[in-house]
Amino acid sequence: MSLVWFRRDLRLGDLPTLTAAAESGDPVLGLFVLDDRLLKPSGGPRKDFLFRSLEALNEQLDGRLMVVHGDPETVVPKVAKAIDAEDVHISADYGPYGRERDRRVGEKVTLVETGSPYAVAPGRILKNDGEPYKVFTPYSRQWLEHGWRGPADTSAASATWIDPDEVKGVRRVKIPSEKEASDAAAGEAAASKQWKEFLDEVSAYDDERNRPDLDSTSRMSVHLKYGTIHPRTMLADLGKLRNEGASSYRRQICWRDFYGDILFQRPDSARENYVKKFDKIEIDSGKHADELFEAWCKGETGFPIVDAGMRQLNSEKWMHNRVRMIVASFLVKDLHLPWWRGARYFMQHLVDGDLASNQHGWQWTAGTGTDASPYFRVFNPITQGEKFDPTGDYVRRWVPELRGEEGKAVHTLKFGRPKGYAEPIVDHKHEREVAIARFKAL
Ligand SMILES: Cc1cc2nc3c(=O)[nH]c(=O)nc-3n(C[C@H](O)[C@H](O)[C@H](O)COP(=O)(O)OP(=O)(O)OC[C@H]3O[C@@H](n4cnc5c(N)ncnc54)[C@H](O)[C@@H]3O)c2cc1C
């Protein structure tokens, strides 16, 4: 018998783990472990998406997904023993917790790793001197040159699936549900449909991807996070197209691989500054800092694009990439709060919250990360709004108090601030100087 332990690969198509497990011709048991170490710190939207994707996977397997609850170190060997499986097939996990977990489980059973959640697995792309890259552009050149495998030809029909009802001595649980849901459609079929629909529009991606008012990005991040689609499948489709949009999209997939690689090289960077000299930068704390943080979380800063972004996050559990950068810069450089405070809030609320992309997206914006935007480059939330939401539609969509403002005047409020909309909580010009002075003091 073979065991496939699903983790961040909740699909049956393009699943090399399944090819490996089915190779011997033995029947296969599909297993998912509800692990409190991962579930407890997960925000509701992520749990909801995970549970709905598990439901979809279970359906694809005609109800044959075994779901158990507990510490994988105990339950995975128990399940393997119950079906007399020699090998436990997994897709490699490169995150700090996942690596340590797999090391522990691997001491008790034979873990066979095939593939990873990335196009190119972390640790593969190295400089000529064998050192990992720290800067995106040379990494991306090497990444393109390295290339990736084609999609694996797998489906539910690739194996004979064991019915979990026939497995004795293992306590199964029902797939839970979660109240704090997002609208993101979950599961492999939804991922595939969404991707195909987006491919029809990808030629416009390069021109429009920075425009939150157009809402024209793919929203595939949550599917990539939970592996309801693999980037390899997407890259294969993109490879058939010859347009700027497809190249630009490929570059974003590369950013995802890059940050996966950086976190693999430096697991400490999930919690600490990637560039150590920033440990000494002055950051604010105390009651007033907490009040400012609260206003930021609620989208009540009095800066329209920042408030629109935070309200989109709180409502949709997702935020446009450009706006993620703007609100992150505002938290770090206008409010002088530590990046990890904002990153934690994002991880609680984002449906696509991913340790590598989130912590490094934050560190990039804060200036403490890899080829970071320099600390002295401070985003002006008003000009950023005018430039990237030139119609003003994005702000009006998310900030009802500003719906009476026309065009891009919604960012400057030059004709006055409507009643009921917050006064700016800080003076951007002044805070910019404070941020730069603190940087220079390092
Ligand atoms: C402060 C901050 C926090 C972020 N937190 C996360 C996070 O928790 N999870 C997450 O998946 N992405 C995160 N990102 C990256 C990016 O914002 C999202 O991947 C993107 O907005 C998701 O929407 P989309 O799928 O429509 O993106 P698209 O524009 O359609 O991009 C396609 C895919 O490329 C990848 N991608 C795009 N931009 C980036 C990037 N800068 N870094 C890494 N991968 C990228 C994503 O997988 C995305 O789905 C963060 C960025 C910033 C600045």
The ligand as an ORCA input file, in Angstrom:
! r2SCAN-3c Opt
* xyz 0 1
  C       3.247     43.827      2.027
  C       2.964     42.674      1.081
  C       2.425     41.489      1.569
  C       2.158     40.415      0.695
  N       1.643     39.248      1.218
  C       1.427     38.192      0.391
  C       0.937     36.958      0.907
  O       0.721     36.796      2.107
  N       0.693     35.949      0.027
  C       0.922     36.090     -1.314
  O       0.679     35.146     -2.073
  N       1.424     37.229     -1.821
  C       1.675     38.284     -1.014
  N       2.151     39.450     -1.540
  C       2.470     39.525     -2.987
  C       1.300     40.022     -3.865
  O       0.749     41.175     -3.318
  C       0.208     38.975     -4.029
  O       0.754     37.740     -4.421
  C      -0.810     39.397     -5.084
  O      -1.376     40.636     -4.752
  C      -1.908     38.341     -5.184
  O      -2.885     38.724     -6.086
  P      -2.988     38.070     -7.522
  O      -2.967     36.597     -7.413
  O      -4.144     38.705     -8.205
  O      -1.627     38.545     -8.169
  P      -1.163     38.585     -9.698
  O      -0.736     39.975     -9.991
  O      -2.157     37.979    -10.594
  O       0.194     37.728     -9.671
  C       0.265     36.359    -10.001
  C       0.917     35.568     -8.919
  O       2.284     35.914     -8.799
  C       2.685     35.857     -7.429
  N       3.121     37.184     -7.004
  C       2.753     38.378     -7.529
  N       3.417     39.385     -6.930
  C       4.194     38.806     -5.979
  C       5.108     39.318     -5.025
  N       5.380     40.617     -4.926
  N       5.711     38.452     -4.209
  C       5.482     37.129     -4.294
  N       4.627     36.584     -5.187
  C       3.999     37.413     -6.023
  C       1.459     35.423     -6.637
  O       1.534     34.049     -6.423
  C       0.314     35.804     -7.554
  O      -0.826     35.017     -7.354
  C       2.436     40.541     -0.682
  C       2.964     41.752     -1.164
  C       3.219     42.800     -0.303
  C       3.786     44.074     -0.848
*
